[in-house]
Amino acid sequence: MTLSRWLRDFLFTPLALHSRSTTAANCRNLLIVMLLAGLWHGAAWTFVAFGAVHGVALALERAARQRRRRTGRTLATTLPRVIGRHVRTFHVVCLGWVFFRADSLETAGAILARLGTGWGPVPEVTLLLALVVVAVIGVQHLPPRVAGVADAVVARVPAAATVLALAVALVAVDLLGPEGVPPFIYYGF
């Protein structure tokens, strides 16, 4: 059983069954569950903040969904809106990771404060790495017919060429990735 399923089955569902099914109650339950999920990762205020970031984001999303249902509006699925949702989710998760990896709330605050102060280039982010990230994100949003054509082209490539391309991709990942082995994320747990 995954942590997500455990949280849903043993925390969120019982909370939902014992409270009124209102938007406010659902948002409160999401916030409680995510705060507890943060505490599960470690007994520190940074983990509580990590859970709070995710809980608030989920509660806001749930409230917006309920508002759309009440007003009869549907969630627009145009490409700019879909990309906007992806970007928003990415930034909320990154904000949560700042708290997750920081050793104290003061450190997390200092990191967040430096985001808007022009702290300079990051040596790990090269132009090549940025282009690879943009290309990977772009490929995920190809129309289905373009993806089908790409699948047909790849199917016609000889096996040796496919193996060579995968080997080149693995070498590129190794060259673009960080050096050394980071400590296990739960080493202090």
VEXTORZA-895078 format. One record per residue (C-alpha): residue number from 1; residue in one letter; x, y, z. Coordinates in pm, whole numbers, plus 50000, padded with zeros to 5 digits. Each point is the difference from the previous one (the first is absolute). Layout:
REM VEXTORZA-895078
seq->NUM	type->a	X->X	Y->Y	Z->Z
...
//
This chain:
REM VEXTORZA-895078
seq->1	type->m	X->50000	Y->50000	Z->50000
seq->2	type->t	X->50134	Y->50343	Z->49910
seq->3	type->l	X->50008	Y->50294	Z->50236
seq->4	type->s	X->49746	Y->50181	Z->49781
seq->5	type->r	X->49752	Y->49712	Z->50020
seq->6	type->w	X->50055	Y->49964	Z->50375
seq->7	type->l	X->49936	Y->50372	Z->50051
seq->8	type->r	X->49686	Y->49979	Z->49787
seq->9	type->d	X->49862	Y->49679	Z->50152
seq->10	type->f	X->50087	Y->50053	Z->50366
seq->11	type->l	X->49999	Y->50379	Z->50041
seq->12	type->f	X->49810	Y->50185	Z->49729
seq->13	type->t	X->49710	Y->49757	Z->49955
seq->14	type->p	X->49922	Y->49969	Z->50375
seq->15	type->l	X->50023	Y->50378	Z->50035
seq->16	type->a	X->49767	Y->50043	Z->49704
seq->17	type->l	X->49752	Y->49746	Z->50137
seq->18	type->h	X->49986	Y->50173	Z->50339
seq->19	type->s	X->49955	Y->50351	Z->49869
seq->20	type->r	X->49744	Y->50172	Z->49787
seq->21	type->s	X->50073	Y->49979	Z->49630
seq->22	type->t	X->50052	Y->50372	Z->49951
seq->23	type->t	X->50278	Y->50167	Z->49809
seq->24	type->a	X->50138	Y->50150	Z->50321
seq->25	type->a	X->50001	Y->49658	Z->50171
seq->26	type->n	X->50174	Y->49839	Z->49702
seq->27	type->c	X->50262	Y->50275	Z->49993
seq->28	type->r	X->50056	Y->49967	Z->50376
seq->29	type->n	X->50036	Y->49622	Z->49966
seq->30	type->l	X->50252	Y->50036	Z->49716
seq->31	type->l	X->50204	Y->50244	Z->50205
seq->32	type->i	X->49998	Y->49770	Z->50306
seq->33	type->v	X->50106	Y->49698	Z->49794
seq->34	type->m	X->50280	Y->50187	Z->49825
seq->35	type->l	X->50129	Y->50146	Z->50329
seq->36	type->l	X->50013	Y->49645	Z->50138
seq->37	type->a	X->50171	Y->49880	Z->49681
seq->38	type->g	X->50262	Y->50269	Z->50055
seq->39	type->l	X->50049	Y->49886	Z->50359
seq->40	type->w	X->50035	Y->49641	Z->49878
seq->41	type->h	X->50309	Y->50108	Z->49805
seq->42	type->g	X->50164	Y->50145	Z->50312
seq->43	type->a	X->49926	Y->50167	Z->50330
seq->44	type->a	X->50111	Y->50353	Z->49912
seq->45	type->w	X->49827	Y->50325	Z->49912
seq->46	type->t	X->50141	Y->49982	Z->49649
seq->47	type->f	X->49802	Y->49681	Z->49936
seq->48	type->v	X->49687	Y->50158	Z->50146
seq->49	type->a	X->50050	Y->50291	Z->49756
seq->50	type->f	X->50054	Y->49749	Z->49718
seq->51	type->g	X->49667	Y->49836	Z->50084
seq->52	type->a	X->49830	Y->50337	Z->50039
seq->53	type->v	X->50112	Y->50117	Z->49654
seq->54	type->h	X->49853	Y->49689	Z->49840
seq->55	type->g	X->49689	Y->50006	Z->50219
seq->56	type->v	X->49923	Y->50363	Z->49919
seq->57	type->a	X->50056	Y->49939	Z->49627
seq->58	type->l	X->49771	Y->49695	Z->50003
seq->59	type->a	X->49737	Y->50187	Z->50201
seq->60	type->l	X->50006	Y->50294	Z->49757
seq->61	type->e	X->49972	Y->49763	Z->49705
seq->62	type->r	X->49707	Y->49818	Z->50164
seq->63	type->a	X->49822	Y->50328	Z->50079
seq->64	type->a	X->50049	Y->50121	Z->49641
seq->65	type->r	X->49864	Y->49670	Z->49866
seq->66	type->q	X->49692	Y->50027	Z->50222
seq->67	type->r	X->49947	Y->50362	Z->49891
seq->68	type->r	X->50020	Y->49892	Z->49634
seq->69	type->r	X->49743	Y->49727	Z->50063
seq->70	type->r	X->49760	Y->50243	Z->50173
seq->71	type->t	X->50025	Y->50253	Z->49720
seq->72	type->g	X->49980	Y->49738	Z->49725
seq->73	type->r	X->50336	Y->50096	Z->49852
seq->74	type->t	X->50228	Y->49730	Z->49872
seq->75	type->l	X->50375	Y->49991	Z->50029
seq->76	type->a	X->50136	Y->50140	Z->49675
seq->77	type->t	X->50239	Y->49764	Z->49823
seq->78	type->t	X->50163	Y->50234	Z->49751
seq->79	type->l	X->50375	Y->49948	Z->49973
seq->80	type->p	X->50098	Y->50328	Z->50171
seq->81	type->r	X->49775	Y->49920	Z->50298
seq->82	type->v	X->50129	Y->49643	Z->50023
seq->83	type->i	X->50358	Y->50126	Z->49992
seq->84	type->g	X->49908	Y->50262	Z->50259
seq->85	type->r	X->49868	Y->49729	Z->50233
seq->86	type->h	X->50318	Y->49796	Z->49950
seq->87	type->v	X->50217	Y->50304	Z->50075
seq->88	type->r	X->49794	Y->50089	Z->50308
seq->89	type->t	X->50020	Y->49644	Z->50134
seq->90	type->f	X->50373	Y->49986	Z->49933
seq->91	type->h	X->50060	Y->50320	Z->50196
seq->92	type->v	X->49786	Y->49891	Z->50296
seq->93	type->v	X->50192	Y->49671	Z->50019
seq->94	type->c	X->50334	Y->50184	Z->49974
seq->95	type->l	X->49892	Y->50235	Z->50279
seq->96	type->g	X->49920	Y->49698	Z->50215
seq->97	type->w	X->50339	Y->49844	Z->49925
seq->98	type->v	X->50175	Y->50312	Z->50128
seq->99	type->f	X->49849	Y->49933	Z->50342
seq->100	type->f	X->50053	Y->49624	Z->49970
seq->101	type->r	X->50375	Y->50028	Z->49937
seq->102	type->a	X->50078	Y->50299	Z->50224
seq->103	type->d	X->50146	Y->49927	Z->50342
seq->104	type->s	X->49796	Y->50279	Z->50165
seq->105	type->l	X->49725	Y->50250	Z->49925
seq->106	type->e	X->50262	Y->50276	Z->50004
seq->107	type->t	X->50198	Y->49823	Z->49726
seq->108	type->a	X->49682	Y->49950	Z->49796
seq->109	type->g	X->49915	Y->50369	Z->50045
seq->110	type->a	X->50349	Y->50101	Z->49887
seq->111	type->i	X->49972	Y->49782	Z->49689
seq->112	type->l	X->49658	Y->50142	Z->49914
seq->113	type->a	X->50122	Y->50356	Z->50062
seq->114	type->r	X->50290	Y->49947	Z->49761
seq->115	type->l	X->49765	Y->49893	Z->49720
seq->116	type->g	X->49897	Y->50358	Z->49937
seq->117	type->t	X->50329	Y->50177	Z->50061
seq->118	type->g	X->50193	Y->49915	Z->49685
seq->119	type->w	X->50230	Y->49746	Z->50155
seq->120	type->g	X->50186	Y->49926	Z->49679
seq->121	type->p	X->50046	Y->49701	Z->49775
seq->122	type->v	X->49994	Y->49644	Z->50124
seq->123	type->p	X->50303	Y->49812	Z->49867
seq->124	type->e	X->49807	Y->49671	Z->49980
seq->125	type->v	X->49749	Y->50148	Z->49755
seq->126	type->t	X->50165	Y->50022	Z->49662
seq->127	type->l	X->49849	Y->50108	Z->49671
seq->128	type->l	X->50009	Y->49639	Z->49879
seq->129	type->l	X->49816	Y->49878	Z->50310
seq->130	type->a	X->49736	Y->50273	Z->49961
seq->131	type->l	X->49948	Y->49903	Z->49634
seq->132	type->v	X->49964	Y->49633	Z->50092
seq->133	type->v	X->49740	Y->50085	Z->50267
seq->134	type->v	X->49804	Y->50219	Z->49755
seq->135	type->a	X->50015	Y->49726	Z->49735
seq->136	type->v	X->49877	Y->49732	Z->50241
seq->137	type->i	X->49711	Y->50220	Z->50116
seq->138	type->g	X->49916	Y->50088	Z->49639
seq->139	type->v	X->49990	Y->49636	Z->49891
seq->140	type->q	X->49744	Y->49924	Z->50271
seq->141	type->h	X->49758	Y->50247	Z->49841
seq->142	type->l	X->50019	Y->49878	Z->49641
seq->143	type->p	X->49662	Y->49941	Z->49834
seq->144	type->p	X->49905	Y->49629	Z->49979
seq->145	type->r	X->50039	Y->49984	Z->49621
seq->146	type->v	X->50358	Y->50135	Z->50023
seq->147	type->a	X->50078	Y->49749	Z->50275
seq->148	type->g	X->49858	Y->49722	Z->49778
seq->149	type->v	X->50226	Y->50105	Z->49712
seq->150	type->a	X->50298	Y->50005	Z->50236
seq->151	type->d	X->49911	Y->49650	Z->50122
seq->152	type->a	X->49987	Y->49875	Z->49641
seq->153	type->v	X->50339	Y->50156	Z->49920
seq->154	type->v	X->50160	Y->49850	Z->50311
seq->155	type->a	X->49853	Y->49658	Z->49916
seq->156	type->r	X->50181	Y->50004	Z->49662
seq->157	type->v	X->50340	Y->50079	Z->50157
seq->158	type->p	X->50233	Y->49697	Z->50015
seq->159	type->a	X->50055	Y->49848	Z->50344
seq->160	type->a	X->50371	Y->50087	Z->50001
seq->161	type->a	X->49923	Y->50368	Z->49940
seq->162	type->t	X->49744	Y->49996	Z->50283
seq->163	type->v	X->50256	Y->49847	Z->50237
seq->164	type->l	X->50256	Y->50262	Z->49895
seq->165	type->a	X->49750	Y->50284	Z->50054
seq->166	type->l	X->49915	Y->49867	Z->50348
seq->167	type->a	X->50370	Y->49972	Z->50084
seq->168	type->v	X->50057	Y->50361	Z->49890
seq->169	type->a	X->49699	Y->50109	Z->50210
seq->170	type->l	X->50138	Y->49820	Z->50307
seq->171	type->v	X->50342	Y->50162	Z->49954
seq->172	type->a	X->49831	Y->50340	Z->49964
seq->173	type->v	X->49805	Y->49944	Z->50323
seq->174	type->d	X->50322	Y->49902	Z->50174
seq->175	type->l	X->50186	Y->50307	Z->49868
seq->176	type->l	X->49717	Y->50242	Z->50080
seq->177	type->g	X->49927	Y->49854	Z->50344
seq->178	type->p	X->50165	Y->50094	Z->50328
seq->179	type->e	X->50325	Y->49841	Z->50109
seq->180	type->g	X->50013	Y->49762	Z->50294
seq->181	type->v	X->49723	Y->49825	Z->50188
seq->182	type->p	X->49776	Y->50218	Z->50217
seq->183	type->p	X->49914	Y->49867	Z->50345
seq->184	type->f	X->49684	Y->49797	Z->50033
seq->185	type->i	X->49710	Y->50240	Z->50047
seq->186	type->y	X->49888	Y->49832	Z->50325
seq->187	type->y	X->50350	Y->49962	Z->50144
seq->188	type->g	X->49907	Y->50202	Z->50312
seq->189	type->f	X->49659	Y->49846	Z->50053
//
